[in-house]
Amino acid sequence: MATEAPAATATATADRPPAPTTREERRREGRRHDREILALAVPAFGALVAEPLFLLTDSAMIGHLGTAQLAGLGVAAALLATGVNIFVFLAYATTGAVARRVGAGDLPAAIRQGMDGIWLAMLLGTVTAATIFATAPALIEAFGASATAAPYGVTYLRISALGIPAMLVVLAATGVLRGLQDTRTPLYVAVGGFGANAGLNALLIYGLGWGVAGSAWGSVVAQTGMAAVYLWVVVRGARRHGASLRPDAAGIRACARAGTPLLVRTLSLRAVLLIATAVAARMGDVSVASHQIALTIWSLLAFALDAIAIAGQAIIGRYLGAGDADGARRVCRRMVRWGIGSGVVLGAVLAATGPLLLRVFSSDPDVRSQLLVLLLIVAVTQPVAGVVFVLDGVLMGAGDGAYLAWAMLGTLVLFAPVALLVPVLGWGVAGLWWTIAGLMMGTRLVTLWLRARTGRWLVTGAVRA
């Protein structure tokens, strides 16, 4: 299955062909890179899109129970997503580290590296679940849930917290398989998990009459099932290749050290988005409504670009593990072209479909008027976003987490005061979005582009020193 394919890949990279010298050789290499990028990015995109469907399914079914139930779910789901997504480094750091081992031709060590990440996920998941379970009432109250919605929010959050260890295992195991150059298995697991979640929700919410609690239990069972499938795949591969399954304290600590800079990066990015939403909220209901819709569409487009970044993490890590720095640089350039091209296409599609999206998301003429401007801003800046996502993935695959952390912190420091001045200067929500899509993403583009050009990220070897 998934753990069998990389062996051949590692051998191929170890016996890599010489760098192309003629135009025809460069074209052939480019087409080979294109096929490899697509083979990893397309299934990754499917898996990324399938994951948010969990929450959409819950929202759609709970919405028919009443407004208070849906409001409680909304607050709880936001808290749950934050508690889980800050640990996305479990996938990102594991992908690059495992891919390096694959590139070096040491598949047992690659799987062992992945197991260390999974053990770390179990540890972090247990602590996080216990913390959220114990503090659920205070958290729901702090986020301003009404007296009628709060009990539903507490119920959903406490039950869902029991599934956090499984959610983090899914993140880490997904990183393992991506590092093994397999994005198809995560797609199959994500689709299966979504189907199970939808079926269980229908049964528990309506069939058994459990309401909000039924929705939470359905998600917990589905996530636990996904984690079990992942563990079965990884454990089977570990046994086949003689890799140890026991927790290794040194390996777990190494995973935590590698992931800490990416945690800082993720928290900084979250802070940017929270500041933007807080600023929009100060401008009034129309502005925050149009901002929230634009942010939702921006996030959806990010899934397509993130799929290329995931391919970059896996491929770059493998090349560097094989000691092929020149090959890594060439495939980086190819992926940048993919990022630009994808951004242009996505931007053109958004610009063309903008009027239709206005009708889908709102009937308020004031919201529609503001939203049209925001969608055009998002559309014209998509090529910039495409390059940013690709270079982010490249540097993650190279294990250059420390630079990514400092770059994102610097971006936050630059973004925050400008965003906070937007209402004072009367720039409106359009000015806020130029600050997000222009200043913030432009700053990230500059910092990532400069790093890519220096070549300091091109550290070869099975383990990044």
Secondary structure, 3 states (H helix, E strand, C coil): CCCCHHHHHHHHHHCCCCCCCCHHHHHHHHHHHHHHHHHHHHHHHHHHHHCCHHHHHHHHHHCCCCHHHHHHHHHHHHHHHHHHHCCCHHHHHHHHHHHHHHHCCCHHHHHHHHHHHHHHHHHHHHHHHHHHHHHHHHHHHHCCCCCCCHHHHHHHHHHHHCCHHHHHHHHHHHHHHHHCCCCHHHHHHHHHHHHHHHHHHHHHHHHCCCCHHHHHHHHHHHHHHHHHHHHHHHHHHHHHHCCCCCCCHHHHHHHHHHHHHHHHHHHHHHHHHHHHHHHHHCCCHHHHHHHHHHHHHHHHHHHHHHHHHHHHHHHHHHHHHCCCHHHHHHHHHHHHHHHHHHHHHHHHHHHHHHHHHHHHHCCCHHHHHHHHHHHHHHHHCHHHHHHHHHHHHHHHHCCCHHHHHHHHHHHHHHHHHHHHHHHHHCCHHHHHHHHHHHHHHHHHHHHHHHHHHHCCCCCCCCCCC
